[in-house]
Amino acid sequence: MAKIPEAMKRMFKNVFVCRNCSTKIRSEPRKILEGKVKCRKCNGRVFRPVRKK
Ligand SMILES: [Zn+2]
């Protein structure tokens, strides 16, 4: 069980989903918060973490 959280972190921690078109973007949370990340499809700047809860 100890190994899994780290893998999950790697897979989900830096992944965000565009609220407009649901494209997944991998980026650092800091960049998302600073608004430096643009969706490559719709150029939107609104993202949510890939996990809903
Ligand atoms: Zn988008």
mmCIF file of the protein (N, C-alpha, C, O) and its ligand, coordinates in Angstrom:
data_MODEL
# 
_entry.id   MODEL 
# 
loop_
_entity.id 
_entity.type 
_entity.pdbx_number_of_molecules 
1 polymer     1 
2 non-polymer 1 
# 
_entity_poly.entity_id                      1 
_entity_poly.type                           'polypeptide(L)' 
_entity_poly.nstd_linkage                   no 
_entity_poly.nstd_monomer                   no 
_entity_poly.pdbx_seq_one_letter_code       MAKIPEAMKRMFKNVFVCRNCSTKIRSEPRKILEGKVKCRKCNGRVFRPVRKK 
_entity_poly.pdbx_seq_one_letter_code_can   MAKIPEAMKRMFKNVFVCRNCSTKIRSEPRKILEGKVKCRKCNGRVFRPVRKK 
_entity_poly.pdbx_strand_id                 A 
# 
loop_
_entity_poly_seq.entity_id 
_entity_poly_seq.num 
_entity_poly_seq.mon_id 
_entity_poly_seq.hetero 
1 1  MET n 
1 2  ALA n 
1 3  LYS n 
1 4  ILE n 
1 5  PRO n 
1 6  GLU n 
1 7  ALA n 
1 8  MET n 
1 9  LYS n 
1 10 ARG n 
1 11 MET n 
1 12 PHE n 
1 13 LYS n 
1 14 ASN n 
1 15 VAL n 
1 16 PHE n 
1 17 VAL n 
1 18 CYS n 
1 19 ARG n 
1 20 ASN n 
1 21 CYS n 
1 22 SER n 
1 23 THR n 
1 24 LYS n 
1 25 ILE n 
1 26 ARG n 
1 27 SER n 
1 28 GLU n 
1 29 PRO n 
1 30 ARG n 
1 31 LYS n 
1 32 ILE n 
1 33 LEU n 
1 34 GLU n 
1 35 GLY n 
1 36 LYS n 
1 37 VAL n 
1 38 LYS n 
1 39 CYS n 
1 40 ARG n 
1 41 LYS n 
1 42 CYS n 
1 43 ASN n 
1 44 GLY n 
1 45 ARG n 
1 46 VAL n 
1 47 PHE n 
1 48 ARG n 
1 49 PRO n 
1 50 VAL n 
1 51 ARG n 
1 52 LYS n 
1 53 LYS n 
# 
loop_
_struct_asym.id 
_struct_asym.entity_id 
A 1 
B 2 
# 
loop_
_chem_comp.id 
_chem_comp.type 
_chem_comp.mon_nstd_flag 
ALA 'L-peptide linking' y 
ARG 'L-peptide linking' y 
ASN 'L-peptide linking' y 
CYS 'L-peptide linking' y 
GLU 'L-peptide linking' y 
GLY 'peptide linking'   y 
ILE 'L-peptide linking' y 
LEU 'L-peptide linking' y 
LYS 'L-peptide linking' y 
MET 'L-peptide linking' y 
PHE 'L-peptide linking' y 
PRO 'L-peptide linking' y 
SER 'L-peptide linking' y 
THR 'L-peptide linking' y 
VAL 'L-peptide linking' y 
ZN  non-polymer         . 
# 
_pdbx_entity_nonpoly.entity_id   2 
_pdbx_entity_nonpoly.name        ? 
_pdbx_entity_nonpoly.comp_id     ZN 
# 
_pdbx_nonpoly_scheme.asym_id         B 
_pdbx_nonpoly_scheme.entity_id       2 
_pdbx_nonpoly_scheme.mon_id          ZN 
_pdbx_nonpoly_scheme.ndb_seq_num     1 
_pdbx_nonpoly_scheme.pdb_seq_num     101 
_pdbx_nonpoly_scheme.auth_seq_num    101 
_pdbx_nonpoly_scheme.pdb_mon_id      ZN 
_pdbx_nonpoly_scheme.auth_mon_id     ZN 
_pdbx_nonpoly_scheme.pdb_strand_id   A 
_pdbx_nonpoly_scheme.pdb_ins_code    . 
# 
loop_
_atom_site.group_PDB 
_atom_site.id 
_atom_site.type_symbol 
_atom_site.label_atom_id 
_atom_site.label_alt_id 
_atom_site.label_comp_id 
_atom_site.label_asym_id 
_atom_site.label_entity_id 
_atom_site.label_seq_id 
_atom_site.pdbx_PDB_ins_code 
_atom_site.Cartn_x 
_atom_site.Cartn_y 
_atom_site.Cartn_z 
_atom_site.occupancy 
_atom_site.B_iso_or_equiv 
_atom_site.pdbx_formal_charge 
_atom_site.auth_seq_id 
_atom_site.auth_comp_id 
_atom_site.auth_asym_id 
_atom_site.auth_atom_id 
_atom_site.pdbx_PDB_model_num 
ATOM   1   N  N  . MET A 1 1  ? 0.818   -1.223 0.000   1.00 0.00 ? 1   MET A N  1 
ATOM   2   C  CA . MET A 1 1  ? 0.000   0.000  0.000   1.00 0.00 ? 1   MET A CA 1 
ATOM   3   C  C  . MET A 1 1  ? 0.842   1.259  0.000   1.00 0.00 ? 1   MET A C  1 
ATOM   4   O  O  . MET A 1 1  ? 0.389   2.332  -0.399  1.00 0.00 ? 1   MET A O  1 
ATOM   5   N  N  . ALA A 1 2  ? 2.059   1.111  0.449   1.00 0.00 ? 2   ALA A N  1 
ATOM   6   C  CA . ALA A 1 2  ? 2.894   2.310  0.577   1.00 0.00 ? 2   ALA A CA 1 
ATOM   7   C  C  . ALA A 1 2  ? 3.348   2.831  -0.779  1.00 0.00 ? 2   ALA A C  1 
ATOM   8   O  O  . ALA A 1 2  ? 3.611   4.022  -0.946  1.00 0.00 ? 2   ALA A O  1 
ATOM   9   N  N  . LYS A 1 3  ? 3.434   1.940  -1.726  1.00 0.00 ? 3   LYS A N  1 
ATOM   10  C  CA . LYS A 1 3  ? 3.969   2.364  -3.021  1.00 0.00 ? 3   LYS A CA 1 
ATOM   11  C  C  . LYS A 1 3  ? 2.926   3.114  -3.851  1.00 0.00 ? 3   LYS A C  1 
ATOM   12  O  O  . LYS A 1 3  ? 3.257   3.979  -4.662  1.00 0.00 ? 3   LYS A O  1 
ATOM   13  N  N  . ILE A 1 4  ? 1.694   2.769  -3.633  1.00 0.00 ? 4   ILE A N  1 
ATOM   14  C  CA . ILE A 1 4  ? 0.659   3.279  -4.541  1.00 0.00 ? 4   ILE A CA 1 
ATOM   15  C  C  . ILE A 1 4  ? 0.443   4.793  -4.467  1.00 0.00 ? 4   ILE A C  1 
ATOM   16  O  O  . ILE A 1 4  ? 0.340   5.436  -5.511  1.00 0.00 ? 4   ILE A O  1 
ATOM   17  N  N  . PRO A 1 5  ? 0.372   5.370  -3.295  1.00 0.00 ? 5   PRO A N  1 
ATOM   18  C  CA . PRO A 1 5  ? 0.108   6.819  -3.254  1.00 0.00 ? 5   PRO A CA 1 
ATOM   19  C  C  . PRO A 1 5  ? 1.098   7.627  -4.067  1.00 0.00 ? 5   PRO A C  1 
ATOM   20  O  O  . PRO A 1 5  ? 0.739   8.643  -4.663  1.00 0.00 ? 5   PRO A O  1 
ATOM   21  N  N  . GLU A 1 6  ? 2.311   7.189  -4.093  1.00 0.00 ? 6   GLU A N  1 
ATOM   22  C  CA . GLU A 1 6  ? 3.296   7.938  -4.853  1.00 0.00 ? 6   GLU A CA 1 
ATOM   23  C  C  . GLU A 1 6  ? 3.012   7.867  -6.351  1.00 0.00 ? 6   GLU A C  1 
ATOM   24  O  O  . GLU A 1 6  ? 3.130   8.857  -7.074  1.00 0.00 ? 6   GLU A O  1 
ATOM   25  N  N  . ALA A 1 7  ? 2.638   6.683  -6.792  1.00 0.00 ? 7   ALA A N  1 
ATOM   26  C  CA . ALA A 1 7  ? 2.287   6.531  -8.205  1.00 0.00 ? 7   ALA A CA 1 
ATOM   27  C  C  . ALA A 1 7  ? 1.049   7.356  -8.535  1.00 0.00 ? 7   ALA A C  1 
ATOM   28  O  O  . ALA A 1 7  ? 0.982   7.989  -9.588  1.00 0.00 ? 7   ALA A O  1 
ATOM   29  N  N  . MET A 1 8  ? 0.089   7.347  -7.648  1.00 0.00 ? 8   MET A N  1 
ATOM   30  C  CA . MET A 1 8  ? -1.128  8.117  -7.873  1.00 0.00 ? 8   MET A CA 1 
ATOM   31  C  C  . MET A 1 8  ? -0.808  9.598  -7.951  1.00 0.00 ? 8   MET A C  1 
ATOM   32  O  O  . MET A 1 8  ? -1.346  10.334 -8.779  1.00 0.00 ? 8   MET A O  1 
ATOM   33  N  N  . LYS A 1 9  ? 0.070   10.005 -7.077  1.00 0.00 ? 9   LYS A N  1 
ATOM   34  C  CA . LYS A 1 9  ? 0.487   11.402 -7.074  1.00 0.00 ? 9   LYS A CA 1 
ATOM   35  C  C  . LYS A 1 9  ? 1.040   11.785 -8.430  1.00 0.00 ? 9   LYS A C  1 
ATOM   36  O  O  . LYS A 1 9  ? 0.696   12.816 -9.008  1.00 0.00 ? 9   LYS A O  1 
ATOM   37  N  N  . ARG A 1 10 ? 1.901   10.923 -8.909  1.00 0.00 ? 10  ARG A N  1 
ATOM   38  C  CA . ARG A 1 10 ? 2.563   11.229 -10.162 1.00 0.00 ? 10  ARG A CA 1 
ATOM   39  C  C  . ARG A 1 10 ? 1.548   11.289 -11.308 1.00 0.00 ? 10  ARG A C  1 
ATOM   40  O  O  . ARG A 1 10 ? 1.672   12.090 -12.234 1.00 0.00 ? 10  ARG A O  1 
ATOM   41  N  N  . MET A 1 11 ? 0.565   10.433 -11.215 1.00 0.00 ? 11  MET A N  1 
ATOM   42  C  CA . MET A 1 11 ? -0.399  10.367 -12.310 1.00 0.00 ? 11  MET A CA 1 
ATOM   43  C  C  . MET A 1 11 ? -1.426  11.490 -12.263 1.00 0.00 ? 11  MET A C  1 
ATOM   44  O  O  . MET A 1 11 ? -1.865  11.986 -13.300 1.00 0.00 ? 11  MET A O  1 
ATOM   45  N  N  . PHE A 1 12 ? -1.804  11.883 -11.058 1.00 0.00 ? 12  PHE A N  1 
ATOM   46  C  CA . PHE A 1 12 ? -2.935  12.808 -10.958 1.00 0.00 ? 12  PHE A CA 1 
ATOM   47  C  C  . PHE A 1 12 ? -2.571  14.187 -10.433 1.00 0.00 ? 12  PHE A C  1 
ATOM   48  O  O  . PHE A 1 12 ? -3.294  15.158 -10.656 1.00 0.00 ? 12  PHE A O  1 
ATOM   49  N  N  . LYS A 1 13 ? -1.463  14.265 -9.746  1.00 0.00 ? 13  LYS A N  1 
ATOM   50  C  CA . LYS A 1 13 ? -1.212  15.513 -9.038  1.00 0.00 ? 13  LYS A CA 1 
ATOM   51  C  C  . LYS A 1 13 ? -1.054  16.697 -9.980  1.00 0.00 ? 13  LYS A C  1 
ATOM   52  O  O  . LYS A 1 13 ? -1.541  17.792 -9.700  1.00 0.00 ? 13  LYS A O  1 
ATOM   53  N  N  . ASN A 1 14 ? -0.387  16.478 -11.072 1.00 0.00 ? 14  ASN A N  1 
ATOM   54  C  CA . ASN A 1 14 ? -0.112  17.609 -11.969 1.00 0.00 ? 14  ASN A CA 1 
ATOM   55  C  C  . ASN A 1 14 ? -1.017  17.630 -13.194 1.00 0.00 ? 14  ASN A C  1 
ATOM   56  O  O  . ASN A 1 14 ? -0.703  18.259 -14.205 1.00 0.00 ? 14  ASN A O  1 
ATOM   57  N  N  . VAL A 1 15 ? -2.124  16.945 -13.089 1.00 0.00 ? 15  VAL A N  1 
ATOM   58  C  CA . VAL A 1 15 ? -3.020  16.888 -14.246 1.00 0.00 ? 15  VAL A CA 1 
ATOM   59  C  C  . VAL A 1 15 ? -4.282  17.688 -13.965 1.00 0.00 ? 15  VAL A C  1 
ATOM   60  O  O  . VAL A 1 15 ? -4.908  17.544 -12.915 1.00 0.00 ? 15  VAL A O  1 
ATOM   61  N  N  . PHE A 1 16 ? -4.641  18.526 -14.915 1.00 0.00 ? 16  PHE A N  1 
ATOM   62  C  CA . PHE A 1 16 ? -5.834  19.353 -14.771 1.00 0.00 ? 16  PHE A CA 1 
ATOM   63  C  C  . PHE A 1 16 ? -6.723  19.202 -15.994 1.00 0.00 ? 16  PHE A C  1 
ATOM   64  O  O  . PHE A 1 16 ? -6.270  18.836 -17.079 1.00 0.00 ? 16  PHE A O  1 
ATOM   65  N  N  . VAL A 1 17 ? -7.981  19.490 -15.790 1.00 0.00 ? 17  VAL A N  1 
ATOM   66  C  CA . VAL A 1 17 ? -8.939  19.317 -16.877 1.00 0.00 ? 17  VAL A CA 1 
ATOM   67  C  C  . VAL A 1 17 ? -9.544  20.673 -17.221 1.00 0.00 ? 17  VAL A C  1 
ATOM   68  O  O  . VAL A 1 17 ? -9.975  21.415 -16.338 1.00 0.00 ? 17  VAL A O  1 
ATOM   69  N  N  . CYS A 1 18 ? -9.572  20.978 -18.489 1.00 0.00 ? 18  CYS A N  1 
ATOM   70  C  CA . CYS A 1 18 ? -10.174 22.220 -18.938 1.00 0.00 ? 18  CYS A CA 1 
ATOM   71  C  C  . CYS A 1 18 ? -11.675 22.189 -18.672 1.00 0.00 ? 18  CYS A C  1 
ATOM   72  O  O  . CYS A 1 18 ? -12.341 21.203 -18.988 1.00 0.00 ? 18  CYS A O  1 
ATOM   73  N  N  . ARG A 1 19 ? -12.200 23.239 -18.104 1.00 0.00 ? 19  ARG A N  1 
ATOM   74  C  CA . ARG A 1 19 ? -13.629 23.268 -17.793 1.00 0.00 ? 19  ARG A CA 1 
ATOM   75  C  C  . ARG A 1 19 ? -14.457 23.477 -19.054 1.00 0.00 ? 19  ARG A C  1 
ATOM   76  O  O  . ARG A 1 19 ? -15.653 23.187 -19.075 1.00 0.00 ? 19  ARG A O  1 
ATOM   77  N  N  . ASN A 1 20 ? -13.832 23.966 -20.072 1.00 0.00 ? 20  ASN A N  1 
ATOM   78  C  CA . ASN A 1 20 ? -14.545 24.244 -21.315 1.00 0.00 ? 20  ASN A CA 1 
ATOM   79  C  C  . ASN A 1 20 ? -14.718 22.999 -22.167 1.00 0.00 ? 20  ASN A C  1 
ATOM   80  O  O  . ASN A 1 20 ? -15.827 22.676 -22.593 1.00 0.00 ? 20  ASN A O  1 
ATOM   81  N  N  . CYS A 1 21 ? -13.613 22.301 -22.412 1.00 0.00 ? 21  CYS A N  1 
ATOM   82  C  CA . CYS A 1 21 ? -13.655 21.214 -23.383 1.00 0.00 ? 21  CYS A CA 1 
ATOM   83  C  C  . CYS A 1 21 ? -13.110 19.909 -22.819 1.00 0.00 ? 21  CYS A C  1 
ATOM   84  O  O  . CYS A 1 21 ? -12.941 18.935 -23.553 1.00 0.00 ? 21  CYS A O  1 
ATOM   85  N  N  . SER A 1 22 ? -12.836 19.885 -21.521 1.00 0.00 ? 22  SER A N  1 
ATOM   86  C  CA . SER A 1 22 ? -12.448 18.634 -20.853 1.00 0.00 ? 22  SER A CA 1 
ATOM   87  C  C  . SER A 1 22 ? -11.121 18.064 -21.329 1.00 0.00 ? 22  SER A C  1 
ATOM   88  O  O  . SER A 1 22 ? -10.839 16.884 -21.120 1.00 0.00 ? 22  SER A O  1 
ATOM   89  N  N  . THR A 1 23 ? -10.319 18.880 -21.957 1.00 0.00 ? 23  THR A N  1 
ATOM   90  C  CA . THR A 1 23 ? -8.993  18.413 -22.332 1.00 0.00 ? 23  THR A CA 1 
ATOM   91  C  C  . THR A 1 23 ? -8.114  18.315 -21.101 1.00 0.00 ? 23  THR A C  1 
ATOM   92  O  O  . THR A 1 23 ? -8.121  19.199 -20.243 1.00 0.00 ? 23  THR A O  1 
ATOM   93  N  N  . LYS A 1 24 ? -7.363  17.242 -21.025 1.00 0.00 ? 24  LYS A N  1 
ATOM   94  C  CA . LYS A 1 24 ? -6.456  17.083 -19.894 1.00 0.00 ? 24  LYS A CA 1 
ATOM   95  C  C  . LYS A 1 24 ? -5.135  17.769 -20.202 1.00 0.00 ? 24  LYS A C  1 
ATOM   96  O  O  . LYS A 1 24 ? -4.549  17.606 -21.272 1.00 0.00 ? 24  LYS A O  1 
ATOM   97  N  N  . ILE A 1 25 ? -4.698  18.533 -19.232 1.00 0.00 ? 25  ILE A N  1 
ATOM   98  C  CA . ILE A 1 25 ? -3.430  19.241 -19.378 1.00 0.00 ? 25  ILE A CA 1 
ATOM   99  C  C  . ILE A 1 25 ? -2.533  18.843 -18.219 1.00 0.00 ? 25  ILE A C  1 
ATOM   100 O  O  . ILE A 1 25 ? -2.965  18.825 -17.066 1.00 0.00 ? 25  ILE A O  1 
ATOM   101 N  N  . ARG A 1 26 ? -1.310  18.531 -18.524 1.00 0.00 ? 26  ARG A N  1 
ATOM   102 C  CA . ARG A 1 26 ? -0.367  18.246 -17.436 1.00 0.00 ? 26  ARG A CA 1 
ATOM   103 C  C  . ARG A 1 26 ? 0.461   19.492 -17.175 1.00 0.00 ? 26  ARG A C  1 
ATOM   104 O  O  . ARG A 1 26 ? 1.136   20.008 -18.067 1.00 0.00 ? 26  ARG A O  1 
ATOM   105 N  N  . SER A 1 27 ? 0.399   19.960 -15.953 1.00 0.00 ? 27  SER A N  1 
ATOM   106 C  CA . SER A 1 27 ? 1.169   21.145 -15.606 1.00 0.00 ? 27  SER A CA 1 
ATOM   107 C  C  . SER A 1 27 ? 1.321   21.244 -14.102 1.00 0.00 ? 27  SER A C  1 
ATOM   108 O  O  . SER A 1 27 ? 0.659   20.534 -13.345 1.00 0.00 ? 27  SER A O  1 
ATOM   109 N  N  . GLU A 1 28 ? 2.196   22.128 -13.687 1.00 0.00 ? 28  GLU A N  1 
ATOM   110 C  CA . GLU A 1 28 ? 2.369   22.332 -12.255 1.00 0.00 ? 28  GLU A CA 1 
ATOM   111 C  C  . GLU A 1 28 ? 1.201   23.145 -11.712 1.00 0.00 ? 28  GLU A C  1 
ATOM   112 O  O  . GLU A 1 28 ? 0.744   24.094 -12.350 1.00 0.00 ? 28  GLU A O  1 
ATOM   113 N  N  . PRO A 1 29 ? 0.722   22.767 -10.529 1.00 0.00 ? 29  PRO A N  1 
ATOM   114 C  CA . PRO A 1 29 ? -0.388  23.505 -9.915  1.00 0.00 ? 29  PRO A CA 1 
ATOM   115 C  C  . PRO A 1 29 ? -0.082  24.993 -9.791  1.00 0.00 ? 29  PRO A C  1 
ATOM   116 O  O  . PRO A 1 29 ? -0.973  25.833 -9.914  1.00 0.00 ? 29  PRO A O  1 
ATOM   117 N  N  . ARG A 1 30 ? 1.149   25.300 -9.552  1.00 0.00 ? 30  ARG A N  1 
ATOM   118 C  CA . ARG A 1 30 ? 1.525   26.713 -9.404  1.00 0.00 ? 30  ARG A CA 1 
ATOM   119 C  C  . ARG A 1 30 ? 1.215   27.490 -10.688 1.00 0.00 ? 30  ARG A C  1 
ATOM   120 O  O  . ARG A 1 30 ? 0.704   28.609 -10.646 1.00 0.00 ? 30  ARG A O  1 
ATOM   121 N  N  . LYS A 1 31 ? 1.532   26.879 -11.816 1.00 0.00 ? 31  LYS A N  1 
ATOM   122 C  CA . LYS A 1 31 ? 1.298   27.556 -13.091 1.00 0.00 ? 31  LYS A CA 1 
ATOM   123 C  C  . LYS A 1 31 ? -0.196  27.700 -13.360 1.00 0.00 ? 31  LYS A C  1 
ATOM   124 O  O  . LYS A 1 31 ? -0.652  28.707 -13.903 1.00 0.00 ? 31  LYS A O  1 
ATOM   125 N  N  . ILE A 1 32 ? -0.931  26.696 -12.976 1.00 0.00 ? 32  ILE A N  1 
ATOM   126 C  CA . ILE A 1 32 ? -2.385  26.771 -13.150 1.00 0.00 ? 32  ILE A CA 1 
ATOM   127 C  C  . ILE A 1 32 ? -2.931  27.948 -12.341 1.00 0.00 ? 32  ILE A C  1 
ATOM   128 O  O  . ILE A 1 32 ? -3.731  28.745 -12.830 1.00 0.00 ? 32  ILE A O  1 
ATOM   129 N  N  . LEU A 1 33 ? -2.479  28.031 -11.104 1.00 0.00 ? 33  LEU A N  1 
ATOM   130 C  CA . LEU A 1 33 ? -2.988  29.082 -10.224 1.00 0.00 ? 33  LEU A CA 1 
ATOM   131 C  C  . LEU A 1 33 ? -2.586  30.465 -10.716 1.00 0.00 ? 33  LEU A C  1 
ATOM   132 O  O  . LEU A 1 33 ? -3.305  31.445 -10.519 1.00 0.00 ? 33  LEU A O  1 
ATOM   133 N  N  . GLU A 1 34 ? -1.443  30.525 -11.351 1.00 0.00 ? 34  GLU A N  1 
ATOM   134 C  CA . GLU A 1 34 ? -0.973  31.823 -11.837 1.00 0.00 ? 34  GLU A CA 1 
ATOM   135 C  C  . GLU A 1 34 ? -1.583  32.188 -13.185 1.00 0.00 ? 34  GLU A C  1 
ATOM   136 O  O  . GLU A 1 34 ? -1.357  33.282 -13.702 1.00 0.00 ? 34  GLU A O  1 
ATOM   137 N  N  . GLY A 1 35 ? -2.360  31.264 -13.753 1.00 0.00 ? 35  GLY A N  1 
ATOM   138 C  CA . GLY A 1 35 ? -3.016  31.547 -15.027 1.00 0.00 ? 35  GLY A CA 1 
ATOM   139 C  C  . GLY A 1 35 ? -2.059  31.500 -16.201 1.00 0.00 ? 35  GLY A C  1 
ATOM   140 O  O  . GLY A 1 35 ? -2.293  32.131 -17.232 1.00 0.00 ? 35  GLY A O  1 
ATOM   141 N  N  . LYS A 1 36 ? -0.983  30.751 -16.042 1.00 0.00 ? 36  LYS A N  1 
ATOM   142 C  CA . LYS A 1 36 ? -0.005  30.711 -17.124 1.00 0.00 ? 36  LYS A CA 1 
ATOM   143 C  C  . LYS A 1 36 ? -0.283  29.585 -18.118 1.00 0.00 ? 36  LYS A C  1 
ATOM   144 O  O  . LYS A 1 36 ? 0.352   29.488 -19.168 1.00 0.00 ? 36  LYS A O  1 
ATOM   145 N  N  . VAL A 1 37 ? -1.218  28.763 -17.769 1.00 0.00 ? 37  VAL A N  1 
ATOM   146 C  CA . VAL A 1 37 ? -1.480  27.602 -18.615 1.00 0.00 ? 37  VAL A CA 1 
ATOM   147 C  C  . VAL A 1 37 ? -2.720  27.828 -19.459 1.00 0.00 ? 37  VAL A C  1 
ATOM   148 O  O  . VAL A 1 37 ? -3.782  28.200 -18.960 1.00 0.00 ? 37  VAL A O  1 
ATOM   149 N  N  . LYS A 1 38 ? -2.554  27.592 -20.753 1.00 0.00 ? 38  LYS A N  1 
ATOM   150 C  CA . LYS A 1 38 ? -3.696  27.722 -21.657 1.00 0.00 ? 38  LYS A CA 1 
ATOM   151 C  C  . LYS A 1 38 ? -4.072  26.359 -22.188 1.00 0.00 ? 38  LYS A C  1 
ATOM   152 O  O  . LYS A 1 38 ? -3.210  25.521 -22.453 1.00 0.00 ? 38  LYS A O  1 
ATOM   153 N  N  . CYS A 1 39 ? -5.349  26.147 -22.340 1.00 0.00 ? 39  CYS A N  1 
ATOM   154 C  CA . CYS A 1 39 ? -5.815  24.930 -22.988 1.00 0.00 ? 39  CYS A CA 1 
ATOM   155 C  C  . CYS A 1 39 ? -5.394  24.962 -24.452 1.00 0.00 ? 39  CYS A C  1 
ATOM   156 O  O  . CYS A 1 39 ? -5.556  25.975 -25.131 1.00 0.00 ? 39  CYS A O  1 
ATOM   157 N  N  . ARG A 1 40 ? -4.860  23.859 -24.926 1.00 0.00 ? 40  ARG A N  1 
ATOM   158 C  CA . ARG A 1 40 ? -4.360  23.865 -26.305 1.00 0.00 ? 40  ARG A CA 1 
ATOM   159 C  C  . ARG A 1 40 ? -5.497  23.786 -27.320 1.00 0.00 ? 40  ARG A C  1 
ATOM   160 O  O  . ARG A 1 40 ? -5.309  24.070 -28.503 1.00 0.00 ? 40  ARG A O  1 
ATOM   161 N  N  . LYS A 1 41 ? -6.646  23.407 -26.856 1.00 0.00 ? 41  LYS A N  1 
ATOM   162 C  CA . LYS A 1 41 ? -7.773  23.283 -27.795 1.00 0.00 ? 41  LYS A CA 1 
ATOM   163 C  C  . LYS A 1 41 ? -8.565  24.582 -27.877 1.00 0.00 ? 41  LYS A C  1 
ATOM   164 O  O  . LYS A 1 41 ? -8.800  25.113 -28.963 1.00 0.00 ? 41  LYS A O  1 
ATOM   165 N  N  . CYS A 1 42 ? -8.976  25.089 -26.705 1.00 0.00 ? 42  CYS A N  1 
ATOM   166 C  CA . CYS A 1 42 ? -9.898  26.226 -26.724 1.00 0.00 ? 42  CYS A CA 1 
ATOM   167 C  C  . CYS A 1 42 ? -9.248  27.483 -26.157 1.00 0.00 ? 42  CYS A C  1 
ATOM   168 O  O  . CYS A 1 42 ? -9.897  28.523 -26.043 1.00 0.00 ? 42  CYS A O  1 
ATOM   169 N  N  . ASN A 1 43 ? -7.964  27.387 -25.800 1.00 0.00 ? 43  ASN A N  1 
ATOM   170 C  CA . ASN A 1 43 ? -7.244  28.529 -25.237 1.00 0.00 ? 43  ASN A CA 1 
ATOM   171 C  C  . ASN A 1 43 ? -7.851  29.034 -23.933 1.00 0.00 ? 43  ASN A C  1 
ATOM   172 O  O  . ASN A 1 43 ? -7.576  30.157 -23.511 1.00 0.00 ? 43  ASN A O  1 
ATOM   173 N  N  . GLY A 1 44 ? -8.664  28.217 -23.305 1.00 0.00 ? 44  GLY A N  1 
ATOM   174 C  CA . GLY A 1 44 ? -9.273  28.603 -22.036 1.00 0.00 ? 44  GLY A CA 1 
ATOM   175 C  C  . GLY A 1 44 ? -8.262  28.593 -20.916 1.00 0.00 ? 44  GLY A C  1 
ATOM   176 O  O  . GLY A 1 44 ? -7.227  27.931 -20.989 1.00 0.00 ? 44  GLY A O  1 
ATOM   177 N  N  . ARG A 1 45 ? -8.574  29.323 -19.902 1.00 0.00 ? 45  ARG A N  1 
ATOM   178 C  CA . ARG A 1 45 ? -7.646  29.370 -18.768 1.00 0.00 ? 45  ARG A CA 1 
ATOM   179 C  C  . ARG A 1 45 ? -8.278  28.827 -17.495 1.00 0.00 ? 45  ARG A C  1 
ATOM   180 O  O  . ARG A 1 45 ? -7.705  28.957 -16.414 1.00 0.00 ? 45  ARG A O  1 
ATOM   181 N  N  . VAL A 1 46 ? -9.418  28.238 -17.611 1.00 0.00 ? 46  VAL A N  1 
ATOM   182 C  CA . VAL A 1 46 ? -10.087 27.725 -16.417 1.00 0.00 ? 46  VAL A CA 1 
ATOM   183 C  C  . VAL A 1 46 ? -9.902  26.214 -16.346 1.00 0.00 ? 46  VAL A C  1 
ATOM   184 O  O  . VAL A 1 46 ? -10.320 25.474 -17.236 1.00 0.00 ? 46  VAL A O  1 
ATOM   185 N  N  . PHE A 1 47 ? -9.269  25.781 -15.273 1.00 0.00 ? 47  PHE A N  1 
ATOM   186 C  CA . PHE A 1 47 ? -9.022  24.370 -15.103 1.00 0.00 ? 47  PHE A CA 1 
ATOM   187 C  C  . PHE A 1 47 ? -9.489  23.898 -13.741 1.00 0.00 ? 47  PHE A C  1 
ATOM   188 O  O  . PHE A 1 47 ? -9.624  24.677 -12.798 1.00 0.00 ? 47  PHE A O  1 
ATOM   189 N  N  . ARG A 1 48 ? -9.730  22.604 -13.669 1.00 0.00 ? 48  ARG A N  1 
ATOM   190 C  CA . ARG A 1 48 ? -10.002 21.994 -12.381 1.00 0.00 ? 48  ARG A CA 1 
ATOM   191 C  C  . ARG A 1 48 ? -9.094  20.783 -12.244 1.00 0.00 ? 48  ARG A C  1 
ATOM   192 O  O  . ARG A 1 48 ? -8.651  20.212 -13.241 1.00 0.00 ? 48  ARG A O  1 
ATOM   193 N  N  . PRO A 1 49 ? -8.819  20.395 -11.010 1.00 0.00 ? 49  PRO A N  1 
ATOM   194 C  CA . PRO A 1 49 ? -8.026  19.187 -10.811 1.00 0.00 ? 49  PRO A CA 1 
ATOM   195 C  C  . PRO A 1 49 ? -8.748  17.987 -11.407 1.00 0.00 ? 49  PRO A C  1 
ATOM   196 O  O  . PRO A 1 49 ? -9.974  17.977 -11.517 1.00 0.00 ? 49  PRO A O  1 
ATOM   197 N  N  . VAL A 1 50 ? -7.980  16.985 -11.786 1.00 0.00 ? 50  VAL A N  1 
ATOM   198 C  CA . VAL A 1 50 ? -8.572  15.860 -12.485 1.00 0.00 ? 50  VAL A CA 1 
ATOM   199 C  C  . VAL A 1 50 ? -9.462  15.034 -11.553 1.00 0.00 ? 50  VAL A C  1 
ATOM   200 O  O  . VAL A 1 50 ? -10.407 14.387 -12.003 1.00 0.00 ? 50  VAL A O  1 
ATOM   201 N  N  . ARG A 1 51 ? -9.160  15.060 -10.277 1.00 0.00 ? 51  ARG A N  1 
ATOM   202 C  CA . ARG A 1 51 ? -10.014 14.357 -9.316  1.00 0.00 ? 51  ARG A CA 1 
ATOM   203 C  C  . ARG A 1 51 ? -11.146 15.273 -8.870  1.00 0.00 ? 51  ARG A C  1 
ATOM   204 O  O  . ARG A 1 51 ? -10.924 16.449 -8.581  1.00 0.00 ? 51  ARG A O  1 
ATOM   205 N  N  . LYS A 1 52 ? -12.314 14.753 -8.817  1.00 0.00 ? 52  LYS A N  1 
ATOM   206 C  CA . LYS A 1 52 ? -13.442 15.616 -8.523  1.00 0.00 ? 52  LYS A CA 1 
ATOM   207 C  C  . LYS A 1 52 ? -13.590 15.919 -7.046  1.00 0.00 ? 52  LYS A C  1 
ATOM   208 O  O  . LYS A 1 52 ? -14.071 16.987 -6.670  1.00 0.00 ? 52  LYS A O  1 
ATOM   209 N  N  . LYS A 1 53 ? -13.177 14.976 -6.207  1.00 0.00 ? 53  LYS A N  1 
ATOM   210 C  CA . LYS A 1 53 ? -13.374 15.193 -4.774  1.00 0.00 ? 53  LYS A CA 1 
ATOM   211 C  C  . LYS A 1 53 ? -12.142 15.827 -4.123  1.00 0.00 ? 53  LYS A C  1 
ATOM   212 O  O  . LYS A 1 53 ? -12.140 16.078 -2.917  1.00 0.00 ? 53  LYS A O  1 
HETATM 213 ZN ZN . ZN  B 2 .  ? -10.244 23.709 -23.381 1.00 0.00 2 101 ZN  A ZN 1 
# 
